[in-house]
Amino acid sequence: MNKVAHTLAGLLIVSQAFSQAKPGTDVTAPLHALQPDYPVPYGAMSEADIKKVLDKVFNYLDGVTPAQMINKQTGQEVTDASQFDTAYGIKPGDFRLTAYEWGVTYSGMLLAAETSGDTRYSDYVKKRLSFIAKWVPAIKKKVADGSLKGNYVFRQPVEPHALDDCGAVCAAMIKATRSGINNDLRPLIDNFINYISTKEYRLPDGTLARNRPQKNTMWLDDLYMGVPALAQMGKLTGKTSYYDDAVKQIKQYTQRMFDKEKGVYMHGWVQEMNPHPMFYWGRANGWAIMAMCELLDVLPETHPGRPFVLQQLQAHAKGLAAFQSGSGFWHQLLNREDSYLETSATAIYAYCIAHACNKGWLNAKAYAPMAMLAWNAVTTKVNATGQVEGVCVGTGMAFDPAFYYYRPVNVYAAHGYGPVLLAGAEMLRLIKNDAFKINDSSLQYNK
């Protein structure tokens, strides 16, 4: 073997030795820059990618929530409301147009239109709310003459029986009215707010309550079912009494149900119960922090209750932050890591934390990365069809863990769609001006 061949052979042996060695050591490689195996995307999602997720959800919902009245016997569409017949019904779709979950969805659509500039989202709201407003007067006449009874078409806006029937939809209708999208909703709004203010069951101190599953029971969910509508009515009418009632609900729920040590709310409270089994259900905590966001959006700066609501939102956000999992999701029961990771609560927290950062209510440097991680997690649950997976179905209030642990998840649980729309729409604001940066592999917010 000549000298050159010998040298080349030696280099080959050395090269093979290095190739067979470990890929890097503290001496030979910048280990801090190695790519982690994150379970969800890590980093700031672009505006285009956020909009793709929103559009996927929109296209699905637009196709499966028809705003059409049909003759149930013939299947033919009918358009003349003055000729409403008891054989008429809404063309079947995947979701109910007047359910409280759809009130959240309408609000999400309005926000998506505002932050993206895409009027398809606001047109969705306009079409469906005007459809409801068109048919309700004719249906009320049939109810009045005894022709319609029971669970008839559009019963919720005609004869609300609970906060679930009216609060979230009422808030969305007022937003649509204030934005100029719809101008035919005031009779429905007045009917809803009259129920919330004068007919819903309350404790002696005026706290919104229910008589199920026990007498004199408070559900944390009802903060969202009542407060946003009251707050929006205050903004619509200028009447301070609506703001006062909304603030009172936040205060009185917090006094009874907020665990200061953990920084989160228990799901249910019963007046005659002592002690209270405390279950910190994820989505109910979402309804609570979202109610505070909605109230702060319209509550005058000079209102004496504003400092309390702001401080409580900050305390709640701090508590929630401690329970976010490494995958970006929150658990069905916030403090129980063996309960499943739940999508709708995670989407609500992504929205509320991002919104509070955008409004200056929370320190964005501290909280914005958390919101982005939550949003990235949520996007992994939006399937190719635009359905939202991993969403807990409707959930009452209980005093044992098994009830919460084993609530089913389903893509037809309507609770997931509004929160995903709200979260994505608010993330579009949060990423403006290229505020997110990766520094030493970690996500930072520097706006």
Secondary structure by P-SEA (a helix, b strand, c coil): ccaaaaaaaaaaaaaaaaaaccccccccccccccccccccccccccaaaaaaaaaaaaaaaaaccccccccccccccccccccccccccccccccccccaaaaaaaaaaaaaaaaaccaaaaaaaaaaaaaaaacaaaaaaaaaacccccccccccccccccccccaaaaaaaaaaaaaccccccaaaaaaaaaaacccccccccccccccccccbbbbcccccccaaaaaaaaaacccaaaaaaaaaaaaaaaaccccccccccccccccccccccccccaaaaaaaaaaaaaaaacccccccaaaaaaaaaaaaaaaaaacccccccccccccccccccccaaaaaaaaaaaaaaaaccccccccaaaaaaaaaaaaaaccccccccccccbbbbbccaaaaacccccccccccaaaaaaaaaaaaaaaccccccccccbbbbcc
